[in-house]
């Protein structure tokens, strides 16, 4: 199942996004919950925002920027998933989330793939503004689809998705805490 998710109607405030990541990172540190990411269209911005908070090395051991299909496969995404469903799909986002989570034995894995302002000439399934991301944990994998409105720059597209993913992570982390008290103490 793919959950449709919406972000802001237009652009996001970078300062607000950074505050969300500070809150998220502090919560992860407080609960000793490890996270990792495998990012394509966001190019490592999610991991970067997490590491902007002091002490984040306790909960983020590493992350992957896998901009090409080959990089995704090299880091554990089955080639057959990309061939069958396309690189811009919920299935690929889920495989990315699971692969990075497994690589770092993390509590949470985040996978994000999509196209922003233009068509990707290397992948026929590219639809500008269409992004898939997935959150993997012991509770399973939750997949999301987001249509990103036109933004003024690549940075604005990335920040927009960072906002959407932060809100989803915070919600998921709260649910994880209620359902997995043993893991969080």
N, C-alpha and C positions, 0 to 999 in steps of 0.2 A: 504494500500500500504506500502511495506517495501522498504526503500531506501538502496541500497548497498553502503557501504562506506569503503574506504581503509585508512589505516594508513601508517606509514613509511614502507619501504620495509623490514627493519630488526629490529633494536632496536631504542629506542628513548633516547634522552639526558634528564636526570632527571632535570637538571638545566633549560632547555628550558620549560619543562612541568610545573615546578614550576612558571616560569615567566608568562606563559599563565594563570595560575590560579590566580596569583596576579592581572594581567590585568582584568580578568573576574570579580574577587571579587570587585575590585575598581569600575568597571563599574556598577555592581549591587548596590553597596553602593551609588554611585553618583546619580543613577536613582531611588533609594528606591524600588528596585525590589527584592522581597523575593524568595528564592529558597530552595528546600529540596530534599533529595535523598532517594531512597530505593535501596540498593545495595546488590547483592549476590556475584558474583565472584570477584568484586573489594573490597569487605570486608570493605567498609567505606572509601576507599582512596579518592574518589571524595569529600566527605564532609570534610575529613581531610585537603585536599589541599585548599579548600575554606577557612577553618578556620585558615590557616597559615597567613592570611593577617589581620592586626590590624583593628578592627571595624567590622569584619564579623558577629558579633552577631546581628547586625542591619538587616541582610538579611538572616541569616540561624538560624531559631528558634530551629531546631532539624532535625534529620535524622534517618533512620533505616538501620541496617545491618540484612538482613533476609537470612541467609545462607541455611536454610532448607525450604522445602515446607510448613511445619507447621507454621513456623515463617511468611512466606509471607501471609498465610491465616489469621493468628492472627492479622496481620496489615492491613487487608482489601482487599487482593487479593481474588476474588471469587474462591473457590475450583474447581468449575466447569470449570473455564478457564484453570487451570493447568491440570485437568483430560481430557479435550477435546483437548487442543493444545500442552500440554507438558509444563514442567517448563522452558525449553529452547526454547522459542518462542517469536515472536513479540507481540503476544497477551498477554502473561504474562508480558513482559517488559512494555507494555502499561498500563496494570492493576496496575502494581507496581508504575508507574509514576503518575497515577491518584489517587491511594490510598494515597500516601505520600503527594501529593499536597493538597488533601482534608483534611487530618489529621492536617496539619499546616496552612491551608488557604493561601498557598503560590502562588505566580504568576507563578512559574515554578516548576515542579516536574520531577525528573530524575529517571528512573527505569532501572536497568542493571542486566542481567542474562546471564549465559553462562558457558561453560567448557573451561578450559585452557589446561594444558599439558597432562591430562589423562582422561579416561572415568569415569564418575560418576557411581559407582556401584548401587546407589539408584534410578537412573533415566534412563530409557531405551532410552530417546531421546538425551542423551549426545553425542556430537561430539567434540572431542578435538580441541580447537582453534576457535570454533564458538561462537560468542557473539551477543546477541540482546540487544539494549537499546532503550529507548523511552524518548521523551521530551514532557511534557504536559504543556499547557498554555491555556488561554482563546481562543486562535486561534485554538485549537484542539490538537491532539496527532500526533507527527511525530515519526515513527518507523524506526530503522536502524538495519542492519545486517552487521557484520564485521568478516572476517576470519583473525585471528591473527596468524602471522607466528610463528614458534617455537622460544621460548625465552630461556634464560639461567636459569631462576628462576621464582618462583611464583611472586616475586616482579617485575621482568621485564615484565611479562604478565600484571600485574595490572597497571604499569606505561604506558605501550603501550596503554591500553584502556583509561586511564586517558587522554592521549594526544588526542586520537580520540574524546572523549567526550568533552574535552575543546574546540576543534576547532568547533565542532557542536554547542555547547552552545553559543560561541561567535557569530557565524553566525546567529543562531536563535534569540539571544538577539538583534542583529542589525535589523533583520526583524521585531521583536516584537516592537521595538522602532518606526519604520516607520509606522507600522500598528495600533499601540495602543498609540498614543501620549497622550491621556487622562490619561492613567495609569502611564505614566512615567513623566509627567509634562513638 
